Amino acid sequence: MNNAENIRQAFSSLRANKLRSGLTLLGIVVGVFSIIGVMTALGALTSSVDTSLSQLGAETFTVKKWPSIQLGGGDWRKYARRKQITYEDIKFVRDNTKLPLAVSAENTFAPLSVAYSDEKSDPQFSLVGSDDNYGVNHNRDVVKGRMLSTEDVQYARDVTILGQDIVDRVFKNGIDPIGKTVRMNGHNYTVVGVFDRKGGGMGQSQDGFALIPVTNEIKYFIQPSFTSLQMTVRARSKKVFDETQDEVIGALRSVRGVKPGDENDFEVENNSSLTTQFDSFSKYLSYAGFGISAIALLAASIGIMNIMLVSVTERTKEIGIRKAMGATRSAIASQFLTEAVVLCWIGGLIGIAIGIGIGNILAIFLHASVYVPTTWVGVGLGVCSLVGIVFGLYPALKAANMSPIDALRFE
């Protein structure tokens, strides 16, 4: 009996026992789905993170009180005891360093509702407080009007630059927003500029925000004693990146009174460090996926061995007839082994399809590109084949070693 005939016989056997086969398949489906789904989601998320980090540029780093990614909660008390990073701290760094191309103070406040005339948005946007270096540090261009000026920040003026999502929402019929007055969370602001459109990233639109002077945000929206600002710094080139970072750290330690030998009371993050943190975070998610998969596949493997043993018992007379007609042990073993592998492959393919589908639903939600983990698809099919061979081998050998006389007597 050739391989094609073995596969045909395998499908025929599975159709004859639909419920039993379906329950056995379920374990394989869950096991493969869990790892493929996790890897698909991680791939989409990694793509989204990489896209967002690349927009900051290799010459840019940030300084903040709390790390962006925390693995475990053991260090939160250490972070909580740190002093807030104030506007005065950042202004000191800006005035007392020479290597940075641009230093900006930043803070994001949400939710934000924006209104103009009869149009009012839901509280779906965010308010960013920063200064005249924001555009340089974040690669943002103004397509209409102007960027914030040093005077806007110095005098905490009520001016704003809007993202395209806000413009689309509250300025209908092609109204030019420049010079118009919008109301944001109860305060009136004059629109002096409109940002270019960036699209999606990190699971949300990058155009759904309004920029105001950070001093104005401190004045109306936040309490400095309870809010730590973020400092974003751009080096003049990759060659002087490390020197720039060292100079900024030294200036910030000086103004914050950090003693020599003590560790920094702030976090310094760049593309490399954030990527490392994210990779560490994603590693734990991968472990979780593997754990779930291993448990489900172990249960499914036992089920496969059980169903194959039952199949051997039910088809004892068939085995006897085939042996009496000259079928070899290897032919009998091959038939039952093929049936076990086919069962695993069907479950694996279903699990892969569901995993990729659900993983990419998450990708769409994150505004990330569709991702197919081709390597893990191959691994999944390989594991399914291995499970079928290992746990189908004993039933196949049992069938192959039956005595034809005893098999023909079986009732």
N, C-alpha and C positions, 0 to 999 in steps of 0.2 A: 504494500500500500504506500503510495507516494505522499509527499507533504500536502499537496492540494486535496487529496482524498481525506487525509487526516483532519485538515481544517474544516472540510465540509461535514465530516462526521462530528466534529466538535460543536459546530453551530447547531447541527441536528439534535445533539444531546442537550444543549442548553435550551433550545426551544421546547423540548419535551418536558423540562422541569423549570418553567418560567419563574415561579415564585421562589423556589429554592435558589436558583441562579441569581435572581434579582437581589435577594437578601445578602448573598455572598459578595456580589458586585458592590453593594453599598459601602462596605468597609474599604475596598480598594478606591472607590470614588472619593470618599472623605479623605483618605490618606494622601492621595495625589493632589486633590483639590487644595488641601491646606498648604502644602509647600509651594505649588504653582501660584496660588492666589497671593501668598505672602511675597514671593519673589517678583511677581508682576507688579504688585502695589509698591514694593520697595524700588523697583526699577523706574516706575513712573515718578515716584517721589524724588529719587536721586536725580533724575533728569530735570525736574522742576527746581530742585535746590541748586544744581550746577548752573542752570540758566540764570537764576537770580544772582548767584555769587559772581558769575562772569560779568554781570552788568556793573558791579562795583569796581571791577578792575583789579589787576594784580598789584597795583601800587597803593591800594586803599586798605586801611585797617580801622577798627572801631575800639573805643574804650568805654566800658560800662561797669556798673556795680555788680550786676548778676551775669553769670554765663548764659549764653543763648540756649545751650543744651545741658541739662543736669541728669546724670545717671545715678539714681539713688538719692535719698533725702538726707544723708548723713551730714553734708556740708552746709545745709541751708542756714543753720544758726551762724556759721562763720560769715556767710554772705550778708545775712540780716544785720550783723553787728557793724558792718562797714558804714562809713559816713557816706552821705549822698554826694554824688558828683554835681556840683553847682555850676551855674553860669559863670560865676566869678573864677572858679577853677579853670574852666575851659578858656575864658578870656585871658587868664594869666598865661596858659600854654601858648595861646595864639600870639600874644605879645612878646613872649620871651623865648621863642624858638625860631631858628632860621632855615632849617632844612625842609620843613613841610611846604608843599605847594599851596595847600588849603587846609584849614582847620574849621570845622563847623560844630556848633552845639545843636542838639536835636532832641525832640521829645514828641511822641505820638499820643494823641488823645482821641478816644472813641467812646460812644458813637457820636456821629455828627449829622445833624439835619440842616439842609441848606434850602433857603427860600428866596424867590425873586418874583415880585408882582403876585400873581395868583398861583404860581407854581411853587410847590413845597415838596421836598423829598422825604422819604422815610429816613429814620436815623440809621442809614446804611453806609455812611462814609466815615472817613477819619480826618482828624485835624493834625497837621504836622507843624510844629514850631521849630524854626531854624533861622539861618542868617543868610548873608549874601554869598556864602561859599557852598550852599546846598547844591546848586546846579552842577558845580565843578565836581564835587565829591560823589554825586550820584548819576553823573552822565545824563542830566536832564536839560533839555533845551526848551526855551520859551518860544512858541510859534507866533504868539500875538502879545503885544505889550512889552513889558520888561520884567527883569528879575528883581528880587528884593535888593535894596541898597543898604549901605552901612547906616545912613540916616534913618531909614525905616526901623532898623533894629535899635539904634541909639535912642530914638524917641518913642519906641513901642507904638508905632503908627497902626491905625486900623486899616491895613491894606492886605490883600490876599492874591495869591496866584492859584488858579483852579485847574484841577485835572480834567481830562476830557469827559469822563463819566459824569461829573457834576454839571459841566456845560451842557451835555446832551440831555440831562434830566430837567434842568430848570430854565434853560434858555431855548424856547421853542421858536419855530418859524424863522430860523436864521438870524436871530437877534445877536448883535455883536456884544459880548459881555464886557469888553473893556470900558472902564469908566462907570459901569453900573454898580449899584449898591445891593449887596446880598445880605441876608440875615442868617447868621450861623449860630445856632444854640442861644438865641436871644441877643446877639451882638451884631451891629451893622459894620460891614466891611466894604471898602471900595475895591473892585476888581482891577488890578493893574497888569495882569498877565494871565496867559493860558499855556499850560505845558503841552509838549508834544505827546502823542499817544504811544504808550509802551506795550499795552496788551496784558496778558496774564502771567503770573509767576507766584510760586510759593502758595498755591492754592487759592489765590484771589487776584482780582484785577489790580494792576499797578497804577490805574488812572482814577481811582475813586477816593481822592484826597484833596484837601485844600492846604496850601502853605501860607503861614503867617509868620511875622517876626517872633522869635522865641521869647523875647521880652514881653511881647503882647500876650502870648499864651500864658506866661508866668503871671501876668497882671490879672487876667480874667478867668483862666481855666484850671490852673493847678496851684497847689500849695508847695513852695520850694522845700519846706521842712519834711514833706512826705514824698517828694518826687526826686528821683535821681535822673539826671540828664545823660544822654549818650554823646560822646565826642567821636566824630568821624574825621579821619586824617588822610590826606593823599600825599604821598611822597612825589618828588619831582621825577623819579625814574625808578626802575627795578634795582638799578645799581646802588642807589643810596637808600633803599627801603629799610634795611636793618638799622642803618645809622639814624634814619629819621625816627624809627620806632623807639630806639634807645634814647634819643634826645627828648621825645615827647614823654616817655616814661619818667625820665629824670626830672623834667619840669613839673610833672604832675605829683611825683613823690615829694618834691620840694614844697609846693604850695599846700599839700595836704599834711605835711609834717611827718612823713614816714621816716623812721629812723634807719640809718645804715645797717644792713644785715637783716632787717625785717622784710617779710614778703610784701608784695604789692597788695594794697587794699582795693584793688579794682581788677577787672578782667581786660586783657588785650586780645582781640580776635581779628584774624585775617582769613582770607580764603582757605589757606592751608589748614589753619587750626580748626575752622568751622567744618571743613571737609573731614578732618580726623575725628572730631566729635560726632558728626553725623554717621560716619562709618562705624564707630563704636556702638552708637545707638542702634543702627540697622543690624549690626551683628547679633544683638540680643533678640531682635525680632526674628532673625533667621533661626536662632536656636529654638525659639518658641515654636516656629513652624515645623522644624525638624522633630521636636518632641511630640507635637500633636500627630504628625505624620507617622512617626514610629509606632505610637500606641495604636492608631487606627490600622496601620498595615499589619501589625502583629496579630490583631484580632481577625483581620481579613485573611491572613495567611493560615491561621488555624481553621477558619471556616472553609477555605479552599481545600485543605487536606481532608477535612470532614466530608465535604460534598464529593470529593473524588473517591474516598473510601466507600461511601454509600453507592456511588455510581458503579464501582467495581463489583460490589456485592449484587446489585440489581442486574448487572449484565454478565453474571458468571456463566450462564449457559451460552450466551453469545461468544464469550471468550473460549469456551470449550469447543464449540463448533468451528471457530476460526483455527484453533490449534489442530483439530482433527483434520482440517483441510490443508494443513501445511504451513500455517502462519508461524513465523519465528518469534522467539522471545523479544527480540529487538523491535519487531513490527508492532507487537502488542504494547510494549512499553512506550514506543514512540506515539502511538495513538492516544494513550491516556495522558502522556506528558504534554502533547500538543493541545489537548483539551484544556489542561490547567493553564498553560501559557495564554491561550486565546481568551480564556475567562479573565485573566489579569489584564491583558491588553485592552479588552473592551472597557473594563472599569477604569484603566489608566487614561484612555482617550476621552472618556466622559469627564473624568476628573480634571484633565488638562483643559478641556473646552470650558468647563464651568469656572475653573480658576482664572484663566485668561480673561474671560468675560467679566467676572466680578472685579478682578484686579483693575481692569481698564475702566470700569464704571467709576472706581475711585480716582483713576487718572483724569477722567473727564471732570470730575468734581474739583480736582486740584488744578484744573486748567493746564494739565501737562499733556504731552503727546502720548499717543497710544504706544504701548510697550509690550513686546512679546519676548519672554525670557527663553530664547532658543536653546541655550545651554541646559537650562533646567528642564525643558521639555524632553531633551534627549536623556537626561539623568532619570527623569520620571519613568520614561518608557523602559530604560535599562533596568531600573529597580523592579518594575512590574514583571519583566522577563525573568529576573533573578528569583523573585518570589514564586512565580509559576513553576520554575524548574526545581527549586529547593523543596517547596512544600507539595509539589506534585510528583516528586521522584518516588517516595515511598509507596503511594497507591499504585503508581505505574509498575514498579518492581513487583508488588504483590500480585498484580494482574498477570504480569509476564511469567511469574514462577508457578502459576496454578497448574496442577495436573489436569490434562484434558479429560481423563476418565472421571475424576472427581467433579470437574466442572460440569460435565454432561449429566451427572447424577443429581446435581443441585436442583432443588425445588424452591 
